[in-house]
Every structure is written in structure tokens, then in C-alpha cells.
Amino acid sequence: MIAPDTLQRIAPWWQYLKPEEIEVARAGIVERAYAANEHIFIRGDRFDYWTGVVTGLVRMSMVSRGGKATTFAGLTAGAWFGEGSVLKNEIRRYDIVALRDSRIALMERAAFIWLFENSVGFNRFLVTQLNERLGQFIGLVEYGRTLDATARLARSVASLFNPILYPNTTRHLEITQEEIGALSGLSRQNANQCLKTLEREGLLRLEYCGVTILDLERLRSYGE
């Protein structure tokens, strides 16, 4: 069980819950630490937890039978994911890897299902969450097929600033160029070139161990 103030800090959805529902959520959550490059779970695992990023950065991805890697999303602090697999009680269809040392919150399936069956507020949050995630993945398919490397990187970075999926993110993102490349499906060298292009065009500013977004709307629509 986690403390009430811990729940408020790590779970933006707590505000939609009634007092008795908060107690169920607290009792069902534990935190675990994962080292950089460690798998939190692997495609094909039965991982019966709804999952949140407390600190750090993780990548949702998969590798095809032919060895081609595809990144679906980067997940920063405040992000919760995996509700679809928990609701359907199925094995995971993607890998989750910590790109840096990360702390992860794990809600057991029994607590998640209880909230799903009893909490109107929790269900409203889930509907919004699933809708935003669907939009994110549709965008991924679109720009993966139609945009060049710089535009794909721009959209990938912009996706980390979705206020619903990543409520704790500010305009400054502590992330390395290597991590941006990993999330965009690019090498560090190619990511560096793309970031410099975006910086010259005034969309972002490169800083030590991070980037500051200067024009988020242009970043979201870059390449159109």
C-alpha cells in the first residue's frame, strides 16, 4: 500500500475518485525500480498490472520476426498505460523498456477491475485516456508512412507534451539526444542533425541533457 500523498503525486487520476475508491487504489499499488535498459515486461508476458511511470523514461516498442524495431511511444513521469491488456486479460503485445533508471507504479489487476466496475470517475478517466492513446497511435502510423526523418522526430518529441497522457510534463524536457533517437527510431547522429534543424527553425532549444520547446504547435504539425 502507498501513502495518500504518494498517490496524489504519482496518479493524476486520483482526483476523480471517491474516498473509498482512493483506499482501494492505494491498497493495490506498489512501486518498483528498474535500471536503464532493463525490460519492465516483454512482448508475450502475462503482466497483470496497470502501470504508471513515477520517475524516469520508458519506451513502448516491439521487434518483428524479421528484426525490425518499431517504437510506439515514449512514456514520461505521470503516464499510465496498459489498461487495454488488463481489461482484456491478455498477454502483452509490446515491450516496455526503461531508457534510464526509472521508478514504476504497479496496480494489481484486482484493484483495477474493482475501480473499473465501481467508479464512474475512474471510467471517465479511462475513456479519455484510451481516446487520446488511439489518436496518438493513428498519428504514429500517419507520420511513419508519410514524413521524413526530421518531421518524424518533431512529431515524436511533440507527442511527449500531450497534457492528458503526460500531465507532469513542462516545456523543458530532460532527455538526451540518444533517448530522443530511440523514441524516434533514429540513430543518435541522425537525431542530432534533425534536432539542430528544428533549433535553427526556432521550434526548440537544445540544452545540456534536455530540450526546451519554443513552438509546440509548429512542432506538432511539422512537415505538413
N, C-alpha and C positions, 0 to 999 in steps of 0.2 A: 504493500500500500504506500502511496505517496502522500505528502502533506498537501493541505488545501492550497497554500501559496505556491507550491510547486506545480500543481495542476493549472492554476491561473497563468503561470509563467510559460508553460510548455504547450498548452492546449487552447487555442483561440476559440474553440467551440464550447468551452466550459460555460460561457455567459448565456448560452441558450438552454441550460439545464436547470431543473428544479433542485432544491436542496437534497432530496432523497436520491435523485439521479446523479448528482455530483458524488455522493458517497459510493454509489456503485462503480462509477468511473475510477475514483481513487483506489478502491479496493482491487480493481482489475488491471492496474498499470504498474509495471516495473521499468527501471532504466538499466541499460547495458552499455558498455563501452566497446567500441570497435576501432582497431588500428587502421591507419592508412593502407589502402589496397586490400583490406580484408573483406571477404564476402559476408554480407549480413544474411542473405539467402541466395540460393542458386535456382535457376530455372528447373522445374520439376520437383522442387521441395514441397512438402506439406508444412507450411509455415503458418500456424493458426493464430496469428496476431495482426491486429490493426496497428499500423506503425507510424510513429512521428519522429521527426528529426529535432532533437533538443539543441545540439550544437554540432557544427561541422558541415560537411557537404557530401552527398551521396549521389550516385548515378544509377538510373534505371535503364537497363540495356539488355541486349541479347546477342548471341553469336549464332549464325546459321550453321547448318551442317557443312556448308562449303567454307566456313571460316570467316564469313563477312560479319563484322561487328556493326550493330545499329544502336545508337543512343536514343532513347525515347524522351528522357527528361533529366534535368538536374534538380536535386531536391535540397533546399536550404533550411535553416532553422525555422521552425513554425509550420513546416509542411507535414501533412498527414496523408498516407497513401495505403493502397492495398485493400480498400473496402470492398471492391468487386470480388476479389478472391475469397474474402472472409464471408461475404453474403452467399456466394455460390458454393462455399465449402469445397473448393477445388485446389489442385496444385498450382503453384506459381508459374506463370508463363514468361517470366523475365528474370534477370539477375539484378540484385541490388548490391552495389559495391561502395564502400566508404572511400572517397577520394582523398580524404585526410582523416586524422583522428577525430572520431565522432561519438556523440552520445545519442542513443536511440531509445525512445519510449515505446514500450510494447503493451498493448491492451489485449488481454486474453479474449478469445472468441466468445466465451460465455457472457462476459460483461458487454461486449459489443452487441451481441444479439439481444440481450436484455434491453439495452438502450434503444436499439432499432425497433423492438416490439412495444416499448412502453413510453418513449419520449417523443412528443411532437416536435420539440425544438431540435432535438438531435437529427430527426429525419429531415427537417427543413435544411439543416446544415449539409447533410449528405446529398440532397438533391442539388443544391448549389455547387457543392464540391464536384460531383460527377459531371454536371453540365460544363463547368469550367475545364475539367480534365479532358472531356470529349473535344471541346473546342481547341485545346492545346494540341491534341493528337492529330486532329484534322489539319491544323496548321503545319504540323511536322511533316505530314505526307505532302502537303502542297509545296512547301519551300524546299523539301528534299528532292523534289522532281523538277522544279522549275527555276531555281535560283542558283547563282554562282556561289563560290566559297565565302566571299565577303558578306553577301546577303544572308547566307545560311548562318554564319556566325552572329551577325547582327540580330537576327530573329531569335537565335538560341539564347543570347545574352538577355534580350528583351523579355523572353519568357520567364526569366527568373524574377521579374518585377510584377508578376500578377498579384494584386493585393489580396485576392481570395485564397489562392493556393499557397502563397508565401507571404503571410501577413506581417512578418517581422522584418522584412527587407527594406532598407533605406536606399537612397540614390547612390550611396557608396557601397560597393560590394567587395568584400575581402576575398579575393580569388586570384590565383596565379594564372599566367598565360597557359601553362601546361594543363591546368584544370579546365580552362575555357576551351582549349583544343579538344580535350577528352569529351566534353559535353557536346561539342560541335562536330565531332568526327573528323578533326583535322590534326595534323602534327603540330607540335609546339611552334616550329618555324613558320608554317603556313598561318597559324593563328596569330602569330606576332605580326606578320605582314598585313593581315586583314584588320587587326586592331589599330595599326598605325594609319591605315587608310581611313578608318572611321574617326580616328582622332583628328586627322587633317581636315576632315569634313565637319568637325565641330559637334559630333554626336556624343563623344565620351572623352574622358581624360585618363590617360594611363598614369598610375601611381605605384609606389612601392607596395607590392603584394595586394594589388587591387585595382579597380576601375571606379570612376565616378561618372554616372550617367548625366549628360548635359541636355540631351533632347530625346526623351523616351519615345515620344510619338513618331519621330522620324526613324528611330531605331526599329520600332515595331513594323514600320511599313517600308523599310529599306529594300530596294530592288524592284519596287513596283513602278 
